[in-house]
């Protein structure tokens, strides 16, 4: 048990007598370092949770003792309370792990800009709103196929034109399926809320589809980096 505990502290990069604030800081640092690596982020959270559980067990079994400054007991109590009340970080369902990936702030902002722009375009230019959803389909397929792929040139942006493979065709397949599902949902709400003669008919459809496709593009990644497995 002692060896396992020592290994957990080393994985987190803190001393065995580290204070709660030091453990929190080390955890936050590692999560930031592995922002785009879900497996490593999950491993960091599990390591921290195990350390909290060990300390809680020590507290409950009476093993832990106050250290020289008589502050250990209060920290252990804080640790136990924090461990019980800490919010669980969002993680995708098990069946979708590897396919659904939490977007980085940069990727999320890009999706908001592009798909939000298409939705707004249909509102400001209603005469073009009917055809814009098809652009959202193509944009989703292209962005999804590129997400996570290594850059072909140093400093290349998020639309990299990276390697083409099975993930590319899978991205187009998922985009088409998502487009039809979101389009069907849009039609249902259109017929419920509007009439075909309403000037908002096509702008509403366009905004609904573009926003829906934006969410798909934000969270789905078909490319898998084999080197991280």
TANORWO-V385330 format. One record per residue. N is the residue number from 0. OMEGA is omega as a letter, one per 40 degrees, with the letter a starting at -180 (none if undefined). Layout:
n:N omega:OMEGA
n:N omega:OMEGA
//
This chain:
n:0 omega:i
n:1 omega:i
n:2 omega:i
n:3 omega:i
n:4 omega:i
n:5 omega:i
n:6 omega:i
n:7 omega:i
n:8 omega:i
n:9 omega:i
n:10 omega:a
n:11 omega:i
n:12 omega:i
n:13 omega:i
n:14 omega:a
n:15 omega:i
n:16 omega:a
n:17 omega:i
n:18 omega:a
n:19 omega:a
n:20 omega:i
n:21 omega:i
n:22 omega:i
n:23 omega:a
n:24 omega:i
n:25 omega:i
n:26 omega:i
n:27 omega:i
n:28 omega:a
n:29 omega:i
n:30 omega:i
n:31 omega:i
n:32 omega:a
n:33 omega:a
n:34 omega:a
n:35 omega:a
n:36 omega:a
n:37 omega:a
n:38 omega:a
n:39 omega:i
n:40 omega:i
n:41 omega:i
n:42 omega:i
n:43 omega:a
n:44 omega:a
n:45 omega:i
n:46 omega:i
n:47 omega:i
n:48 omega:i
n:49 omega:i
n:50 omega:i
n:51 omega:a
n:52 omega:i
n:53 omega:i
n:54 omega:i
n:55 omega:i
n:56 omega:i
n:57 omega:i
n:58 omega:a
n:59 omega:a
n:60 omega:i
n:61 omega:a
n:62 omega:a
n:63 omega:a
n:64 omega:i
n:65 omega:i
n:66 omega:a
n:67 omega:a
n:68 omega:i
n:69 omega:a
n:70 omega:a
n:71 omega:a
n:72 omega:a
n:73 omega:i
n:74 omega:i
n:75 omega:i
n:76 omega:i
n:77 omega:i
n:78 omega:a
n:79 omega:a
n:80 omega:i
n:81 omega:a
n:82 omega:a
n:83 omega:a
n:84 omega:a
n:85 omega:i
n:86 omega:i
n:87 omega:a
n:88 omega:a
n:89 omega:i
n:90 omega:a
n:91 omega:i
n:92 omega:a
n:93 omega:a
n:94 omega:a
n:95 omega:a
n:96 omega:a
n:97 omega:i
n:98 omega:i
n:99 omega:a
n:100 omega:i
n:101 omega:a
n:102 omega:i
n:103 omega:a
n:104 omega:a
n:105 omega:a
n:106 omega:i
n:107 omega:a
n:108 omega:i
n:109 omega:i
n:110 omega:i
n:111 omega:a
n:112 omega:a
n:113 omega:a
n:114 omega:i
n:115 omega:i
n:116 omega:i
n:117 omega:i
n:118 omega:i
n:119 omega:a
n:120 omega:i
n:121 omega:i
n:122 omega:a
n:123 omega:i
n:124 omega:a
n:125 omega:a
n:126 omega:a
n:127 omega:a
n:128 omega:a
n:129 omega:a
n:130 omega:a
n:131 omega:a
n:132 omega:i
n:133 omega:i
n:134 omega:i
n:135 omega:i
n:136 omega:a
n:137 omega:i
n:138 omega:i
n:139 omega:a
n:140 omega:a
n:141 omega:a
n:142 omega:a
n:143 omega:i
n:144 omega:a
n:145 omega:a
n:146 omega:i
n:147 omega:a
n:148 omega:i
n:149 omega:i
n:150 omega:i
n:151 omega:i
n:152 omega:i
n:153 omega:i
n:154 omega:a
n:155 omega:a
n:156 omega:a
n:157 omega:i
n:158 omega:a
n:159 omega:a
n:160 omega:a
n:161 omega:a
n:162 omega:i
n:163 omega:a
n:164 omega:a
n:165 omega:a
n:166 omega:i
n:167 omega:a
n:168 omega:i
n:169 omega:i
n:170 omega:i
n:171 omega:i
n:172 omega:i
n:173 omega:i
n:174 omega:a
n:175 omega:i
n:176 omega:i
n:177 omega:a
n:178 omega:a
n:179 omega:i
n:180 omega:a
n:181 omega:i
n:182 omega:i
n:183 omega:i
n:184 omega:i
n:185 omega:i
n:186 omega:i
n:187 omega:a
n:188 omega:i
n:189 omega:a
n:190 omega:i
n:191 omega:a
n:192 omega:a
n:193 omega:i
n:194 omega:a
n:195 omega:i
n:196 omega:a
n:197 omega:a
n:198 omega:i
n:199 omega:a
n:200 omega:a
n:201 omega:i
n:202 omega:i
n:203 omega:i
n:204 omega:a
n:205 omega:a
n:206 omega:a
n:207 omega:a
n:208 omega:a
n:209 omega:i
n:210 omega:i
n:211 omega:i
n:212 omega:i
n:213 omega:i
n:214 omega:i
n:215 omega:a
n:216 omega:a
n:217 omega:a
n:218 omega:a
n:219 omega:i
n:220 omega:a
n:221 omega:i
n:222 omega:i
n:223 omega:i
n:224 omega:a
n:225 omega:a
n:226 omega:a
n:227 omega:a
n:228 omega:none
//
